Amino acid sequence: KVFNDLPRCIEGVWERLEDMFLSGLSTGVALSSHNNGTGVRVNYNYIAGNKFGVAALWDNKETATPLTDMQKVFDKALKDQNVITDVWMDDVALRNFYASKEVREQYAFNNNVTVGAGTVPVLDFEKAGQVLQTKFGVTLHRVARTIKTELNGKKNSHTPWQQGMVVFTCDDMLGSLVWTNTAEATRPVGAVQYQTADDYILLSKYSKNDPLREFTSSQAMVVPIIDNVDRIYTMDSKSVQVIMEVRILHKFHDRADFTKVYPVGETFTFDVARAKYLIARGLVEAVVEAETPEAEESKEDVFEAEATKPETTKRRGASKDN
C-alpha cells in the first residue's frame, strides 16, 4: 500500500490501451511497443476512399477553408448513406480551426454580425462547436491526451493522436476490447500470488531473497478493436489532397474492399495518381477540374495518359483492379 503497486500496474495496462485506441482511431493503425524494440501492430483497414486531405493547409488562417474541406467529407458520407454525428480534433487542428477566416466569417453570419472576419476574434471551443452544430448538425470533441510510458527504464510522454488529424464518426460506440487469457493464467507459477482485474488483467506478486525484494507485475492479452470502419472518415489538416473526380466507364471492384463495386456511369473521387492509373487502364474518365493548382498540372499528365493509352488496356466486365 505504501507504493500503491497494484493500482499502478492496472493503470499501466489502461494507459497502453488508451494509447493504442487513440492512435488507431486517428490513423487506422495501432501499435503497442515492447522493451526489446518489437511490438504488436493492429491495422484496422480504414477505407482509402474515406481518407481526405485539405485544399489548403489549415495553419494559414487566410487561405484555409476548413468548412469547405469538411463539406467534401459530409458529401461522401451522404453518398455512402451514412450520417456523421461526431467530429474529433486535437489541439493542433482546433487552434487552426478557431483562427480560420472562413470559420470566423461563418460564426459571424450565424449570429447576424455584419463585420469582416478581420474584426471577429479567434473562436474558442464552444463557439467552434456552435459553428459545426449549426452547419452540419454534429458534435465537436476535443482530443487532448498525453500518454506516459516507460521503456528500458526511460520515462517518456507523447500524444497518441496524429497531429492535425480530424476524424468523423457515425456511431456512439466506436469500438470494443478483445482479449484472451494469458499463458500464465492457465499455467500459474508456484509461490506467486495472482489476482485478476477487469477480467483480462493478470496481476502477480512474488518475492526474492538475498537481498529481500518484492515484485509486482501486470500482463494482459488484449487489444482495442475499432468497429464499423466503413462508417469512419478521416481528414489530415496538415496534408494537401490532390484529387480528381472521375466517371466509371467499366465496372470494377475496390482493391481494399472486394465487396465494393464501382458501377458504370457513377462518379467517384480518387487521388490524381490513382486516377492516372485508372484512366490509363480505360476504366474511368476525368470529368471535373482538379482541386488545386498542383492537381491541375497532374491533370494534364492524366489527359496525356488517356490520349496515349493502348487499346489493349480497355476491358469490359468486372475487374479486381481499381
Number of C-alpha atoms within 10 A of each C-alpha: 6 4 7 8 15 18 13 14 19 20 13 19 17 13 16 18 19 18 24 24 26 20 18 24 28 26 23 19 17 24 20 14 14 12 10 8 8 10 11 12 14 16 14 17 14 23 17 16 16 18 16 25 22 24 21 20 19 27 18 13 19 14 14 23 20 23 18 13 18 21 13 13 21 17 12 17 21 12 11 12 10 17 17 21 16 19 20 19 25 21 15 19 21 24 18 22 27 21 23 25 24 20 26 25 19 20 22 18 14 13 10 9 12 9 11 12 19 11 10 15 11 18 20 13 15 9 15 21 20 17 24 20 15 14 14 16 15 20 16 21 15 14 17 12 15 14 14 14 15 12 12 9 8 7 9 10 10 11 16 23 23 17 16 22 24 25 20 26 24 20 16 8 10 16 15 12 12 11 14 13 15 15 11 12 18 8 8 12 12 7 9 14 13 17 14 15 13 7 11 19 23 21 21 20 16 15 13 9 7 5 7 7 9 10 11 16 16 22 20 20 13 16 22 21 20 20 14 15 19 18 20 24 26 26 24 22 27 17 16 18 23 22 26 26 20 21 20 22 21 19 20 22 17 17 14 15 13 12 8 11 16 19 16 14 13 12 17 19 16 19 18 22 16 15 25 24 17 22 24 23 21 21 25 27 20 22 13 12 12 20 18 17 11 13 19 17 11 20 24 12 15 24 16 13 16 20 11 10 15 12 10 8 11 14 14 11 7 13 16 12 14 18
